[in-house]
Amino acid sequence: MGWLSIIFPALVPAITDGARALIGKFTGGAGAQPQNVAEAIQLMQAQTARVQALAELDKLPDGAASWVVNLRGAFRYLATGGIVAAAIGGTVAQLDPVFLALLYDMAGASMSFIIGERMYLNLRGAAK
């Protein structure tokens, strides 16, 4: 079960993409794709508005200290590094196996979060 919890988060995008492709093949539908130029333009405008709204929510106040900006940009990498370091340290320290399993699960999930999507996109691009 331990390896599955490490590998599964990285495979979820590939599995869902494959399921979507199979459904599209059997139904002959293009899914929720625009059917004409006007719909394509509307979709692009909606996507742009969504990204702008997300950027506005994520925006720091004017005059934020540079260390805050830098820490914010590096936070997920620092957190992942800390979790992986804790798993390695727990292994070296020979902690309780149940707690080690938890650390390994956390390390696997956080590494999948950081590199899983990039790896999947590279594999998907190579398959085309």
N, C-alpha and C positions, 0 to 999 in steps of 0.2 A: 504493500500500500504506500510505503514511503516514496518509492521511485515514481509511482503513478501521480502522486501529488506534486512532484517536481516537474514531470513531463507534461501532464495534462493541461496546465495553464498556457503552455506554449503551443499546444495543439488545438486549442479551442477555436482560434480564428480559421485555421485550415479546415477543421471539421464543419464549421458553420458555412464557410464558403463553398465547400464541396456539397453540402446539403442543399444550399441555394441553387447551385448549378444543376444538380440532379432534378430538383423540382422544376426549374426553368426548362430543362430538356424535355421532361415528360409532359409538362403543360403547354409547351410551345410558346410561352409568354416571355416577354422581356422584363417582367417584374414591374417595378414602379419607375420605369424609364420614360422620359418625355417622348411623346408621340409626334410632336412637330416642333418647329423652330420657336414659336411663341412659348410653348411649355418649357423648352430648354432654357430660354432666357429667364422665365419666371423662376425656374429651379435655381439657376445661378444667382439670381438676385436674392432669393430666400437663403441660400447657403452663405452668401456674402453678409447678409444682415445677421445671420446666426453667429458667424465668426466675429463680427464687429461687437455684438452684444456680449459674447464671451470675453473678448479682449477688454471691454469696458468694465466688466465685473472683476477681471484680474488685474486691472491697472492700479499701480501704486499712486499714492497722493503725490502731488508736486513737491519737490524738495526732499524726497526720501533719501536717506543716507546711502552712499554707495555700498557700504558693507551689508545693508539690508537687501539691496538689489542683488548683490553677489551671493549672499547666503540663500536667498529665495531661489535663485537659479540653480544652485548646487544642492538644494536640500534633499531631493529624492536620491541623488547619487551618494550623498553622505549617509543618509538613512540606510540605503542598501549596503553600503560598505560596512556600516556598523553592525548590521544584522549578519552579514557574511563573516565578519571578524568574530562576532559572538559565537557563531556556529563552529568556526575553526578553534576558537579558544575553548569552547565546551568540549570539543573532541579531544584536544590536548589534555585538558583537565579531567577527562573521563567522568563527565557528569552523568547523572541518572539517565538511562537510555530513553525513558519516556520524555524527559525534558529535552534531550538531544533530538529526538524525533520532531518535537515542536520547533526547535531551532532550525533543523534541516528543512522542514516544511516552509517556514518563514523565509529562509534564504532562497529556496527554490522559487517560491512565489514572487519574491522581490526581484530576483534575477530575470525571471520570465517577464515581469513587468518592464524591466529596463531593456532587455535585448530580445525578448520573444517576438515582438511585433516586427522589429527590424529584420530578424532572421527569417520570419515568415514572408515578409515582403521581398527579400532577396531570393528566397526559394521560389516564390510565385513568379517573380520576374524572370528567373532562369528557366522556368517551365514554359514560358510563352514563346 
